[in-house]
Amino acid sequence: MKILILGAGKMGSFFTDVLSFDHETAVYEVDSKRMRFLYNTLRFTKPEEIKDFRPDLVINCVSLNNTIDVFRQVIPYLSQDCIISDIASVKTGLKEFYESTGMHYVSTHPMFGPTFANLGALSSENAIVINEGDYLGRVFFLDIYRRLGLNVHEYSFEEHDEAMAYSLSVPFVSTFVFSAVMKKQDAPGTTFKRHLKIARGVLSEDETLLREILFNPRTKTHVEGIRSELKELIQIIDNKDEKALSKYLEKIRKNIK
């Protein structure tokens, strides 16, 4: 299969490494310096170079805010039977865009972003394949992810964004709060250092991703839940209520079992 990968960032490079030995691959990246460590693959810096390659599948690995724009750049140079795909962590507007193109499409979300995951050992990581779109495209990604040892789940576009509203908004907002009240520590403890590492990773994410997560209509409910829990915890602290604290700790320990 001929596979075109859009973007030579961490995930684009990862997919190139994974696919280039079993398929004929090419990478489209306007910044040629980002492709200097790629091997066993063709390199394109202009969209018109894509036409002669005639890919069967396109995997869009650019940042969230550029995903649709880059699709628009390359689609004029693709055949009508090419399958286009994305790996975006927020799918807002993508289904509508795909359907407007009239092309075959598949959408996935490898939930092992390079910020924290060990890309060489993915057995504890997850991936989502959207169960809408092209059947053969879905089968391709299901096979790739399972061969990588990932735990694979199939969601609709709507189910995916509902799940992400919780699984991204709660840890991200909690990290924002930690970062907002943080003071530099000359001798930080282990727990503090771990939280700091997470905070630096989260805040290095693309700002468009952070905005889409926060402005997701489903996020507000989860943030209000955090506020409610903080209110309860403050009351326990104010009252120095040992019994209430024990009950609270029992409740939250059950949540993380």
Secondary structure by P-SEA (a helix, b strand, c coil): cbbbbccccaaaaaaaaacccccbbbbbbcccccccccccbbbbccccccccccccbbbbcccccaaaaaaaaccccccccbbbbbbcccccaaaaaaaaacccbbbbbccccccccccccccccbbbbcccccaaaaaaaaaaaaaaccbbbbbcaaaaaaaaacccaaaaaaaaaaaaaccccccccaaaaaaaaaaaaaaaccaaaaaaaaaccaaaaaaaaaaaaaaaaaaaaaaccaaaaaaaaaaaaaaac
